[in-house]
Amino acid sequence: MNDVCNTAAIFRQGNTNCGGCGMSITLQMLRRAVGANPVHLVIPACCGAVAGGTFPQSTYGVPTIMSTFASAAAVASGLASVASLNGEGTRVIVLAGDGGTFDIGFATLSAAAERNEDILFLCYDNEIYGNTGGQRSSATPQGAVTSNTLEGKLEQKKDILAVMAAHRIPYAASVSLAHAEDTQKKFAHAVAQKGFRFLHVLSPCPTGWKSEPALGLELVRLAVRSGLWPVYEIFDGKRYTVSIEPDFSDEALGLYLSLQRRFQKSGLTAADLRPAIERNWQSLRALSGRIIPGKRESREG
Amino acid sequence: MSSQLLSANHAAALATTLAARANRKGKGFVSGVYPITPSTECMEYLCNQKIEKGRVVRVESEHSAMGVCIGGAAAGARSFTATSSNGLAYMVENCIAAANLRLPVVMVVANRTLGPPWNIWADQGDALLLRDAGLIQFYCASNQEVFDTVLSAFRLAEDGRVMMPVMVNMEGFILSHNVAPVEIPQQGLVDDFLPLTDIPHRLETVPHTLGQVELPHQNECHRFQHHTAMLAAAAIYDDIRAQFEPIFGRALQGALVPYRCDDAETLIVSMGTMGITAERVVDDMRAAGARVGSLRLRLFRPLPVDAIRAVFAGKKRIAILDRNIGLGLGGVLWSDTRALADPGAVVQNYLTGLGGGDVRPEHIAKIVADIAAREISGAPMLMEAV
């Protein structure tokens, strides 16, 4: 799949994204997976809607419609219906932020998933309302300072993949942009698959995370290594496969926190996060049928 | 042509079904629907029709119902939805998006009071929420009119010079659930009447972006283009009427329905079924020697300003009936049209039939008696229909 990059970019030069934006990387990866397939892109209100630039020039290299904030999955359902009625192979892809996925777009997302619409819903999750200046969303992790949780968010991040799995959709997966081959494999599968597919991308946001733009992928790698961002796939809501084994390094977790100023105010430490990570992995082990204790020291090899 | 006993809800759905099938050789038909009293039977009927190259998506909210229509139209399909009251209020954001994106979605609204407190009966205040949003608005007064207007709404909305949503209104229960004979044309005639849907800015294969950021000057130009296209829609509608009659063998009602207005001194102005009642009152009063006429607006947006002014000309007393209340000012029809009367004319607003009150001939007779006794216009007046 990696050799399919001879088509024009989905996300062209001249866009207005911040340096180090995970969404930009996501779209470059998506182009490789899409290849020569015709695509219609739906973007609800989010940084992606602004990044397209002003009329009549557009950053998007495929036919694209900007939807209202809560409507991406509904608009995509309309587009996908026409593609299906006319026997067109158009792949309808939603590019939504965590607000348009976890929060305001959630009912619409859930309903489209329940109807198993032929849509690839791609959530680039920067764990914040980036476009409006960095307010909390239900994807913001506990302890992160946002512009409206000045002492750090008190509540845990919503487990969106568990919710999507409960819809028994054909395919749901979390994605690490730091693991290009795994990302590519998942994007390609999600593009080719029929029915509702959901991809959850941890999308570094230097502006919101108060981190160094060049370190975005490194932060994702640390989140994966430490077990904080489990990378796995769910087929038909029941078959779980862990894509990348973490080493559950406390050092990685500590680095992940210390390299982002959003975690500094709350004084969150690796030790604070570890119990939740372990619980999460115990559940993931059970679901994936691979009962390996989630602790580095007890792992074999 | 056959005659069927249908509710207005079913007539709207049947007109839509025929319009949907008429696009089978085009991009097809896509509809998003969600139930709400009193428009539910419209979507139920539509859901139970077999439509070649058509899909009715049963969504989780009115907001998404219009979302599906936006997606369907953006991909080039004919699209439709129906709703009422709070459902329409919930849909408003996407109605505005459909209008701004210039997508020719047709929607039927069974007018109902906004709540809570809950009230399922007729009030036109729901549709009037969207008065300024760039959707063409018709108000109907009979089942046949609903059928014909829905059918021609597709033609009007999809006309390349218009290209915007059209809303067809019928009062909840009074019309939506009223069962009456409706002339139904054969599919072939509908095929002749409705060209295949052609939405020039639809998403195809050439990259372009709908609805992206635009700067103030671009925005004002787009807004004014939309406004200009809407103003032109009234004349285009008259062209459509001229083509409707030879195909279907009956006349399609115009933007305005003046009734015995020419020599009238007093005019009763209204929208929807109150206009039919007003015509009965006019007949009764004329029989008693009073010079009364009725003007029913079918087309409310674009507002046929010149045509209304022409009917108002020379009238001494104009009673404007509003089945809605624009809180803080008065009736919406009154506030939009009162300036079109001759200087010195008594223009009096009667708020009546709010919340589903049954406006009967005696109420309208009372209104005519009230305005006859007036020398000057007064503040909008509540005329309870009890």
Interface residues (C-beta under 8 A of the other chain):
Chain A: A8 P38 H40 V42 A49 V50 G52 G53 T54 F55 S58 Y60 G61 V62 P63 T64 I65 M66 S67 T68 A70 S71 A73 A74 V75 A76 S77 G78 L79 A80 S81 V82 A83 S84 L85 N86 A107 T108 S110 A111 R115
Chain B: K27 G28 V30 G32 K53 G54 R55 V57 R58 V59 E60 S61 H63 S64 A65 M66 G67 V68 C69 I70 G71 G72 A73 A74 A75 G76 A77 S79 E93 N94 A97 L101 L203 E204 T205 V206 P207 H208 T209 L210 G211 Q212 V213 E214 L215 Q218
